[in-house]
Amino acid sequence: MTPPRQELKLLVRKTKDLLCGFSSVGLQEFPRVPAAHASPAAPGKEKGLDPIRREALACRKCRLCEGRTHVVFGEGSLNASIVFVGEGPGRDEDAQGRPFIGAAGGLLTKMITAMGLTRESVYIANVVKCRPPMNRPPQPDEVAACAPYLAAQLTTIAPKIICALGKTAAAALLQSNLSIAQMRGKVFAWQGTPVVVTFHPAYLLRNPNAKPDAWKDLQRLLHLLAP
């Protein structure tokens, strides 16, 4: 059994880590968020997604396959209530085959923590599964080539809500050319699933003054998620 003094120190450390997460996204006051609970694995979901993952890992449908190191399919809970969708892998993601693990990924993790959740309790994916050269925006034919993979992920996971991170993700999901400013503050839908649009974490790193606005978007998402 852990001594009470040690338990107290552990609690203080965890609280400090959570406060740092709040501060990193520009939060000035504490939100009310639902508790994150790990749910048991849903039968059939992993089995259903495995063929799609294998197809994506071998995919050569567009030019992006020529320069990739790894296909970055996605990761997280297949029972997730929230799926975060970004643009595409960057250098770090391409090197390791995991989504959002660079600087922008670190900020996304802090944002998820500030929501009272964990990376393990959500699912994270991208519009394209291979890194575009020099991190340029993916071209329409590249987005189209990867669209069946993203659709399969979303259909299999069946989240309660989707968070589109940035204009590329929003445009791919919603088939819209609206700007981020025009889409923020509204709720859209992808095949009946609510979609909330916010800034990409990479944009927030370049424009930290936008972090409070991003937090408002996440609060709206949490409000929609609340029972």
C-alpha positions in Angstrom: 0.0 0.0 0.0 1.3 3.5 -0.9 2.0 5.7 2.2 -0.4 8.7 2.5 2.5 11.2 2.2 3.7 9.6 -1.1 0.1 9.6 -2.4 -0.2 13.3 -1.6 3.0 14.1 -3.5 1.8 12.1 -6.5 -1.5 14.0 -6.5 0.3 17.3 -6.3 2.5 16.4 -9.2 -0.4 15.3 -11.3 -2.3 18.5 -10.5 0.7 20.6 -11.5 1.0 18.7 -14.8 -2.7 19.4 -15.5 -2.3 23.1 -14.7 0.6 23.3 -17.1 -1.7 21.8 -19.8 -4.4 24.4 -19.1 -1.8 27.2 -19.3 -0.4 25.9 -22.6 -3.7 26.3 -24.4 -4.3 29.8 -23.0 -6.9 28.7 -20.3 -7.4 31.2 -17.5 -10.2 29.4 -15.6 -11.2 25.8 -15.0 -13.7 24.2 -17.3 -16.2 21.5 -16.3 -15.4 18.5 -18.3 -16.6 14.9 -18.4 -14.4 12.3 -16.8 -12.4 10.2 -19.2 -13.1 6.5 -18.7 -11.4 3.7 -20.6 -14.0 1.6 -22.3 -13.7 -2.1 -23.1 -12.7 -3.0 -26.6 -15.7 -3.2 -29.0 -15.9 -6.6 -30.6 -15.2 -6.5 -34.3 -13.9 -3.0 -34.6 -10.2 -3.9 -34.7 -11.0 -6.8 -37.0 -13.0 -4.6 -39.3 -10.3 -1.9 -39.5 -7.3 -4.3 -40.0 -7.9 -4.9 -43.7 -8.1 -1.1 -44.3 -4.9 -0.5 -42.3 -3.1 -3.2 -44.3 -4.3 -1.7 -47.6 -3.2 1.8 -46.5 0.3 0.5 -45.4 0.8 -0.8 -48.9 -0.9 2.0 -50.8 0.6 3.5 -53.9 -2.5 5.3 -55.2 -0.8 8.8 -55.4 2.7 10.4 -55.6 3.0 10.8 -51.8 4.1 7.1 -51.5 7.3 7.9 -53.4 8.9 9.9 -50.6 7.4 8.4 -47.5 9.3 6.6 -44.8 6.2 5.3 -43.0 2.5 5.4 -43.6 0.8 7.1 -40.7 -2.5 5.4 -40.4 -3.8 6.7 -37.1 -3.9 5.7 -33.4 -6.0 5.7 -30.3 -9.1 4.1 -29.0 -11.5 2.5 -31.5 -14.2 3.2 -29.0 -13.4 6.9 -28.9 -16.2 9.5 -28.5 -14.0 12.1 -30.2 -11.9 11.7 -33.3 -9.4 14.5 -34.1 -8.5 14.8 -37.8 -5.5 16.7 -39.0 -4.0 17.5 -42.4 -1.1 15.0 -42.8 2.1 13.7 -41.3 5.1 15.9 -40.8 8.7 15.0 -40.6 8.6 13.4 -37.1 5.4 11.5 -37.9 6.8 10.2 -41.1 9.9 9.0 -39.3 8.0 7.1 -36.6 4.7 6.2 -38.3 2.6 7.9 -35.6 0.3 10.9 -35.9 0.9 14.2 -34.1 4.1 13.5 -32.2 6.2 16.6 -33.1 5.8 20.0 -31.6 2.2 20.4 -32.9 1.5 16.9 -31.5 2.8 18.0 -28.1 0.4 20.9 -28.1 -2.5 18.7 -29.2 -1.7 16.3 -26.3 -1.9 19.3 -23.9 -5.2 20.4 -25.4 -6.6 16.9 -25.0 -5.4 16.8 -21.4 -6.9 20.2 -20.7 -10.2 18.7 -21.8 -10.0 16.1 -19.1 -9.1 13.3 -21.6 -6.1 11.3 -22.6 -4.6 10.5 -26.0 -5.4 6.9 -25.3 -9.1 7.7 -24.9 -9.5 9.5 -28.2 -8.6 8.7 -31.8 -6.2 10.8 -33.9 -5.9 10.6 -37.7 -5.1 12.7 -40.7 -6.7 13.4 -44.1 -3.6 11.9 -45.9 -1.6 9.1 -44.5 1.8 10.0 -46.1 3.9 13.1 -45.7 3.5 15.7 -48.5 6.9 17.0 -49.6 8.2 19.9 -47.5 4.9 19.7 -45.5 3.0 21.4 -48.2 -0.8 21.1 -48.2 -2.0 17.9 -49.9 -3.3 18.2 -53.4 -6.9 17.3 -54.3 -6.0 14.0 -55.9 -3.9 13.1 -52.9 -6.8 13.8 -50.5 -9.2 11.8 -52.8 -6.8 8.8 -52.8 -6.8 8.7 -49.0 -10.5 9.6 -48.5 -11.6 5.9 -48.3 -9.2 5.2 -45.5 -10.4 8.1 -43.4 -14.0 7.3 -44.1 -13.4 3.7 -43.0 -11.8 4.9 -39.8 -14.7 7.2 -39.0 -17.3 4.7 -39.9 -15.7 1.9 -37.9 -15.0 4.0 -34.8 -18.4 5.8 -35.0 -17.4 8.7 -32.7 -20.0 11.0 -31.1 -18.1 14.0 -32.5 -15.3 14.8 -34.9 -12.9 17.7 -34.4 -11.4 19.0 -37.6 -7.9 20.6 -37.0 -7.4 23.2 -39.6 -8.7 24.2 -43.0 -7.5 21.1 -44.9 -9.2 18.7 -42.6 -12.4 20.7 -42.5 -12.5 21.0 -46.3 -11.9 17.3 -46.8 -14.6 16.3 -44.2 -17.2 18.9 -45.2 -16.5 19.5 -48.9 -16.4 23.2 -48.1 -14.2 26.1 -49.2 -15.1 28.3 -46.2 -12.3 29.8 -44.2 -11.6 28.8 -40.6 -13.0 32.1 -39.5 -16.3 31.3 -41.3 -16.5 27.7 -39.9 -15.5 28.3 -36.2 -18.4 28.7 -33.8 -20.7 26.5 -35.9 -21.5 22.8 -35.8 -21.4 20.9 -39.1 -21.9 17.2 -39.9 -20.0 14.4 -41.6 -22.5 11.6 -42.5 -24.6 12.6 -39.5 -21.8 12.9 -37.0 -21.3 16.5 -35.6 -18.1 18.2 -36.7 -16.5 21.1 -34.8 -13.7 23.0 -36.6 -10.8 24.6 -34.8 -7.2 25.8 -35.6 -4.5 23.3 -36.3 -2.0 23.0 -33.4 0.8 24.1 -35.8 -1.1 27.3 -36.4 -1.4 27.8 -32.7 2.3 27.4 -32.2 2.9 30.2 -34.7 0.0 32.3 -33.4 -0.3 31.7 -29.6 -2.8 34.6 -29.3 -5.3 32.3 -31.0 -5.1 29.7 -28.2 -8.1 31.1 -26.2 -10.2 30.9 -29.3 -9.2 27.3 -29.8 -10.2 26.6 -26.2 -13.6 28.0 -26.9 -13.9 25.6 -29.8 -13.0 22.7 -27.5 -15.4 23.8 -24.9 -18.2 23.8 -27.5 -17.1 20.3 -28.5 -17.3 19.2 -24.8 -20.7 20.8 -24.5 -22.0 18.7 -27.5 -20.4 15.6 -26.0 -22.1 16.1 -22.6 -25.0 13.7 -21.9 
